[in-house]
């Protein structure tokens, strides 16, 4: 019986290098979107939660006005490798005067 031994230059037997999996990619995208939202003056002080599933960004929370909602969605689309954005941000209820 002969057992082949790979030569030192033959790397076909080696395990594949670690490649980022889908979960790693989603974490990277969520961090990139959160960073952009944190830097944007329109969205910075709003209550926005960023999550990502299969490269789809999901924005949830409450924002003060429609401009902040629109800006958050547009910023999420600006991140490379994002395939879709679900903008589920809600507008804050207007405050009622106290009696």
C-alpha positions as a Markdown table, in Angstrom:
| # | Residue | x | y | z |
|---|---|---|---|---|
| 1 | Unk | 0.0 | 0.0 | 0.0 |
| 2 | Unk | 1.3 | 3.4 | -1.0 |
| 3 | Unk | 0.1 | 6.6 | 0.7 |
| 4 | Unk | 0.7 | 9.7 | -1.3 |
| 5 | Unk | 2.4 | 12.5 | 0.5 |
| 6 | Unk | 1.8 | 16.1 | -0.8 |
| 7 | Unk | 4.8 | 18.0 | -1.8 |
| 8 | Unk | 5.6 | 21.2 | 0.1 |
| 9 | Unk | 4.4 | 23.3 | -2.8 |
| 10 | Unk | 1.1 | 21.5 | -3.2 |
| 11 | Unk | -1.5 | 23.4 | -1.3 |
| 12 | Unk | -4.5 | 21.6 | -2.7 |
| 13 | Unk | -4.8 | 19.5 | 0.4 |
| 14 | Unk | -4.9 | 22.4 | 2.8 |
| 15 | Unk | -8.1 | 23.7 | 4.3 |
| 16 | Unk | -9.6 | 26.7 | 2.7 |
| 17 | Unk | -8.8 | 30.0 | 4.4 |
| 18 | Unk | -11.4 | 31.4 | 6.7 |
| 19 | Unk | -13.8 | 33.4 | 4.6 |
| 20 | Unk | -16.4 | 35.6 | 6.2 |
| 21 | Unk | -19.7 | 33.8 | 6.5 |
| 22 | Unk | -23.2 | 35.3 | 6.1 |
| 23 | Unk | -23.4 | 36.2 | 9.8 |
| 24 | Unk | -20.0 | 38.0 | 9.6 |
| 25 | Unk | -21.1 | 39.9 | 6.6 |
| 26 | Unk | -24.4 | 41.0 | 8.3 |
| 27 | Unk | -22.5 | 42.2 | 11.4 |
| 28 | Unk | -20.1 | 44.2 | 9.2 |
| 29 | Unk | -23.0 | 45.8 | 7.3 |
| 30 | Unk | -24.9 | 46.6 | 10.5 |
| 31 | Unk | -21.7 | 48.3 | 11.9 |
| 32 | Unk | -21.2 | 50.3 | 8.7 |
| 33 | Unk | -24.8 | 51.5 | 8.6 |
| 34 | Unk | -24.7 | 52.4 | 12.4 |
| 35 | Unk | -21.5 | 54.4 | 11.8 |
| 36 | Unk | -23.1 | 56.4 | 9.0 |
| 37 | Unk | -26.2 | 57.1 | 11.0 |
| 38 | Unk | -24.1 | 58.2 | 14.0 |
| 39 | Unk | -22.2 | 60.6 | 11.8 |
| 40 | Unk | -25.3 | 62.2 | 10.1 |
| 41 | Unk | -26.6 | 65.3 | 11.8 |
| 42 | Unk | -30.1 | 64.6 | 10.7 |
| 43 | Unk | -30.2 | 61.2 | 12.3 |
| 44 | Unk | -27.6 | 61.3 | 15.0 |
| 45 | Unk | -29.8 | 62.1 | 18.0 |
| 46 | Unk | -32.7 | 59.9 | 16.9 |
| 47 | Unk | -33.7 | 56.5 | 18.4 |
| 48 | Unk | -32.8 | 54.1 | 15.6 |
| 49 | Unk | -31.9 | 50.4 | 15.8 |
| 50 | Unk | -30.0 | 48.8 | 12.9 |
| 51 | Unk | -30.2 | 45.1 | 12.3 |
| 52 | Unk | -29.2 | 43.1 | 9.2 |
| 53 | Unk | -30.4 | 39.7 | 7.9 |
| 54 | Unk | -29.0 | 38.3 | 4.7 |
| 55 | Unk | -27.6 | 41.7 | 3.7 |
| 56 | Unk | -31.1 | 43.3 | 4.2 |
| 57 | Unk | -30.9 | 46.3 | 6.5 |
| 58 | Unk | -33.8 | 46.7 | 8.9 |
| 59 | Unk | -34.2 | 50.1 | 10.5 |
| 60 | Unk | -36.6 | 50.3 | 13.5 |
| 61 | Unk | -37.2 | 53.0 | 16.2 |
| 62 | Unk | -38.7 | 56.4 | 16.4 |
| 63 | Unk | -37.6 | 59.6 | 14.6 |
| 64 | Unk | -38.7 | 63.2 | 15.0 |
| 65 | Unk | -39.7 | 64.0 | 11.4 |
| 66 | Unk | -40.1 | 62.6 | 7.9 |
| 67 | Unk | -36.7 | 64.1 | 6.8 |
| 68 | Unk | -34.8 | 62.0 | 9.4 |
| 69 | Unk | -36.7 | 58.9 | 8.4 |
| 70 | Unk | -35.9 | 59.4 | 4.7 |
| 71 | Unk | -32.2 | 60.3 | 5.5 |
| 72 | Unk | -31.7 | 57.1 | 7.5 |
| 73 | Unk | -33.1 | 55.0 | 4.7 |
| 74 | Unk | -30.9 | 56.7 | 2.1 |
| 75 | Unk | -27.8 | 56.4 | 4.2 |
| 76 | Unk | -28.4 | 52.7 | 4.7 |
| 77 | Unk | -28.6 | 52.3 | 0.9 |
| 78 | Unk | -25.2 | 54.0 | 0.6 |
| 79 | Unk | -23.4 | 51.2 | 2.2 |
| 80 | Unk | -21.8 | 48.8 | -0.3 |
| 81 | Unk | -23.2 | 45.2 | -0.4 |
| 82 | Unk | -26.6 | 46.2 | 1.0 |
| 83 | Unk | -29.2 | 44.4 | -1.1 |
| 84 | Unk | -32.4 | 46.0 | 0.4 |
| 85 | Unk | -33.5 | 48.4 | 3.1 |
| 86 | Unk | -36.6 | 47.9 | 5.2 |
| 87 | Unk | -37.3 | 51.3 | 6.7 |
| 88 | Unk | -39.7 | 50.6 | 9.6 |
| 89 | Unk | -38.9 | 53.8 | 11.4 |
| 90 | Unk | -41.9 | 55.5 | 13.0 |
| 91 | Unk | -42.5 | 59.2 | 13.5 |
| 92 | Unk | -42.7 | 60.5 | 17.1 |
| 93 | Unk | -46.2 | 61.4 | 18.3 |
| 94 | Unk | -46.6 | 65.2 | 18.5 |
| 95 | Unk | -46.7 | 66.3 | 22.1 |
| 96 | Unk | -50.0 | 67.5 | 23.5 |
| 97 | Unk | -50.0 | 70.6 | 25.7 |
| 98 | Unk | -50.7 | 69.9 | 29.3 |
| 99 | Unk | -53.8 | 71.3 | 30.8 |
